[in-house]
Amino acid sequence: MTTADRPDPELPRDPDRSGTGAPDGSGTDIDAEFARLTQDLGFSMDDTPLTVEDVLADPEDTEPAIAVIATSVAAATALAGAIRLGREARTDGTDIPAGSRVLDTDTGAIAAGPLQEQDAHALATITSTALQRNGLVLFWRRGDRMTATRYRNGERGDDVSPALVLGAVSDTVEELLLGAVTLADLGEGIDPATISRTQALQWIASGRKRR
């Protein structure tokens, strides 16, 4: 018998398993095997065995985050309208992340939300596209990590120290980032994804008249 003709050795069977194998027909159920190997190690929650994905998952994916975009736009209505039109101006499919809202502060309107990093930058991209050459700063925090990134004309700029730019914006921004106040404390705000194009144009025009 040649090596090519030699039959594959039979894998040992676990007497506690049903023998049905994995759903894909491979004969190996990774999650079941993982649960069997770790059943005496205490790696479970609410008596539910952990799977491989549970162990490999990044715990930061579910950690609370906050994004705040500081602008020089005078009114929240005008900024919300601009963001609504900024979404239309993007040709790459970037959309307004769920949970985004626009609020007034004493130094200009802000866009904010409990957004993870990728969504925070998506919102900053849309906002910056709408404001064109008027720069803005995206502040983002999760846990002990805080960042500040400049945006202009729909393009991401340089990262800067948050401490260098926080002094130029409303105290509300810092309070949000540090958790001294929450978005709920500041009111409902405006969800720019829910307003119509006509309303967006009207709000932008009203904001220009006030200036």
C-alpha positions as CSV (number, residue, x, y, z in Angstrom):
1,M,0.0,0.0,0.0
2,T,1.4,3.4,-0.9
3,T,1.1,6.6,1.1
4,A,-1.6,7.9,-1.1
5,D,-3.6,4.7,-0.6
6,R,-3.3,4.7,3.2
7,P,-6.7,5.5,4.8
8,D,-7.0,8.5,7.1
9,P,-6.8,7.5,10.8
10,E,-10.2,7.7,12.5
11,L,-10.5,10.5,14.9
12,P,-11.3,9.5,18.5
13,R,-15.0,9.9,19.4
14,D,-16.2,11.7,22.4
15,P,-18.8,9.4,24.1
16,D,-20.6,12.4,25.5
17,R,-21.3,13.9,22.0
18,S,-24.2,13.0,19.8
19,G,-22.0,12.2,16.9
20,T,-24.0,14.5,14.6
21,G,-20.9,16.6,14.0
22,A,-20.8,20.3,13.0
23,P,-23.6,21.9,11.0
24,D,-21.2,22.2,8.1
25,G,-20.7,18.4,7.9
26,S,-17.0,18.6,9.0
27,G,-17.6,16.3,11.9
28,T,-16.1,18.9,14.4
29,D,-18.3,21.2,16.4
30,I,-15.8,23.8,17.6
31,D,-18.2,25.5,20.1
32,A,-19.2,22.2,21.6
33,E,-15.6,21.0,21.9
34,F,-14.6,24.4,23.4
35,A,-17.5,24.2,25.9
36,R,-16.4,20.7,26.9
37,L,-12.8,21.7,27.5
38,T,-13.7,24.8,29.5
39,Q,-16.7,23.5,31.5
40,D,-14.7,23.1,34.7
41,L,-12.8,26.4,34.4
42,G,-15.6,28.8,35.3
43,F,-15.7,30.6,32.0
44,S,-19.4,31.0,31.7
45,M,-22.1,33.6,32.4
46,D,-25.5,32.7,33.8
47,D,-24.7,29.0,33.4
48,T,-24.5,29.5,29.6
49,P,-21.3,28.0,28.1
50,L,-19.0,30.4,26.3
51,T,-18.3,30.0,22.6
52,V,-15.0,30.7,20.8
53,E,-16.4,34.0,19.6
54,D,-17.2,35.0,23.2
55,V,-13.6,34.6,24.1
56,L,-12.2,36.3,21.0
57,A,-14.6,39.3,21.0
58,D,-13.1,42.7,21.7
59,P,-14.6,43.9,25.0
60,E,-14.2,47.5,23.8
61,D,-16.8,46.9,21.1
62,T,-19.5,47.3,23.8
63,E,-17.9,49.9,26.0
64,P,-19.8,53.2,26.0
65,A,-18.5,55.9,23.8
66,I,-19.3,59.6,23.1
67,A,-18.6,61.7,20.1
68,V,-18.9,65.5,20.0
69,I,-18.4,67.6,16.9
70,A,-17.7,71.3,17.7
71,T,-18.6,73.8,15.0
72,S,-19.0,77.6,14.6
73,V,-22.5,77.3,13.2
74,A,-24.7,79.7,15.2
75,A,-27.9,77.6,15.6
76,A,-28.6,73.9,16.0
77,T,-31.4,74.1,13.3
78,A,-28.9,75.4,10.8
79,L,-26.3,72.7,11.6
80,A,-28.9,70.0,11.4
81,G,-30.0,71.2,8.0
82,A,-26.4,71.3,6.8
83,I,-25.8,67.8,8.0
84,R,-28.9,66.6,6.2
85,L,-27.7,68.1,2.9
86,G,-24.2,67.0,3.6
87,R,-25.4,63.4,3.5
88,E,-26.8,64.0,0.0
89,A,-23.5,65.5,-1.1
90,R,-21.5,62.4,-0.3
91,T,-21.2,60.0,-3.2
92,D,-19.5,57.2,-1.1
93,G,-22.6,56.0,0.7
94,T,-21.6,57.6,4.0
95,D,-24.8,57.9,6.1
96,I,-25.8,59.8,9.3
97,P,-25.2,57.3,12.1
98,A,-28.1,56.3,14.3
99,G,-28.2,58.2,17.6
100,S,-26.8,61.4,16.2
101,R,-28.3,64.7,17.4
102,V,-27.6,68.4,17.1
103,L,-27.7,70.8,20.1
104,D,-27.1,74.4,20.8
105,T,-24.2,75.6,23.0
106,D,-22.9,79.1,23.9
107,T,-20.0,78.9,21.4
108,G,-21.8,77.2,18.5
109,A,-23.9,74.2,17.6
110,I,-22.6,70.7,18.2
111,A,-23.4,67.3,16.7
112,A,-23.1,64.5,19.2
113,G,-24.0,61.0,19.9
114,P,-23.1,57.7,21.7
115,L,-21.1,56.7,18.7
116,Q,-18.3,54.2,18.3
117,E,-15.1,55.5,16.6
118,Q,-16.0,54.6,13.0
119,D,-19.5,56.1,13.2
120,A,-18.0,59.2,14.9
121,H,-15.7,59.8,11.9
122,A,-18.6,59.2,9.5
123,L,-20.6,61.9,11.1
124,A,-17.7,64.3,11.1
125,T,-17.1,63.6,7.4
126,I,-20.7,64.4,6.5
127,T,-20.8,67.5,8.7
128,S,-17.5,68.7,7.2
129,T,-18.7,68.1,3.7
130,A,-21.7,70.3,4.4
131,L,-19.7,73.1,6.0
132,Q,-17.0,73.0,3.3
133,R,-14.2,75.3,4.2
134,N,-15.4,76.0,7.7
135,G,-13.3,73.7,9.9
136,L,-14.6,71.6,12.8
137,V,-13.2,69.4,15.5
138,L,-14.3,65.9,16.3
139,F,-13.8,64.9,19.9
140,W,-14.3,61.2,20.7
141,R,-13.9,59.3,24.0
142,R,-14.2,55.7,25.1
143,G,-12.9,54.7,28.5
144,D,-9.6,56.3,29.1
145,R,-9.0,57.2,25.5
146,M,-9.9,60.7,24.2
147,T,-9.0,62.0,20.8
148,A,-9.5,65.3,18.8
149,T,-9.4,65.3,15.0
150,R,-9.7,68.3,12.7
151,Y,-11.9,68.1,9.6
152,R,-12.3,70.5,6.7
153,N,-14.2,70.3,3.4
154,G,-15.1,66.6,3.9
155,E,-11.6,65.5,4.6
156,R,-10.0,64.3,7.8
157,G,-7.1,66.4,9.0
158,D,-4.6,66.1,11.7
159,D,-5.1,64.7,15.2
160,V,-4.4,67.2,17.9
161,S,-4.3,67.1,21.7
162,P,-7.8,67.5,23.1
163,A,-6.4,69.8,25.8
164,L,-5.2,72.2,23.1
165,V,-8.6,72.8,21.5
166,L,-11.1,72.2,24.4
167,G,-10.4,75.7,25.6
168,A,-11.8,77.2,22.4
169,V,-15.2,75.5,22.6
170,S,-18.1,75.5,25.0
171,D,-17.7,73.9,28.5
172,T,-20.6,71.7,27.5
173,V,-18.2,69.8,25.2
174,E,-15.8,68.9,27.9
175,E,-18.6,68.1,30.3
176,L,-20.0,65.6,27.8
177,L,-16.7,64.0,27.2
178,L,-15.9,63.7,30.9
179,G,-19.4,62.4,31.8
180,A,-20.2,65.4,34.0
181,V,-23.4,65.8,31.9
182,T,-25.1,63.4,29.6
183,L,-26.8,63.9,26.2
184,A,-30.1,63.3,28.0
185,D,-29.4,66.2,30.3
186,L,-29.1,68.5,27.3
187,G,-32.5,67.7,25.9
188,E,-33.7,65.8,22.9
189,G,-31.9,67.9,20.3
190,I,-32.5,67.4,16.6
191,D,-31.9,64.2,14.7
192,P,-30.6,65.5,11.3
193,A,-31.6,62.2,9.6
194,T,-35.3,62.8,10.2
195,I,-35.7,66.2,8.6
196,S,-36.8,66.8,5.0
197,R,-34.6,68.5,2.4
198,T,-37.0,71.4,2.2
199,Q,-36.9,71.9,6.0
200,A,-33.1,71.7,5.9
201,L,-32.9,74.4,3.3
202,Q,-35.3,76.6,5.3
203,W,-33.3,76.2,8.5
204,I,-30.0,77.0,6.8
205,A,-31.5,80.1,5.2
206,S,-32.9,81.2,8.6
207,G,-29.5,80.7,10.2
208,R,-27.8,82.9,7.6
209,K,-30.4,85.7,8.1
210,R,-29.7,85.8,11.8
211,R,-26.0,86.4,11.2
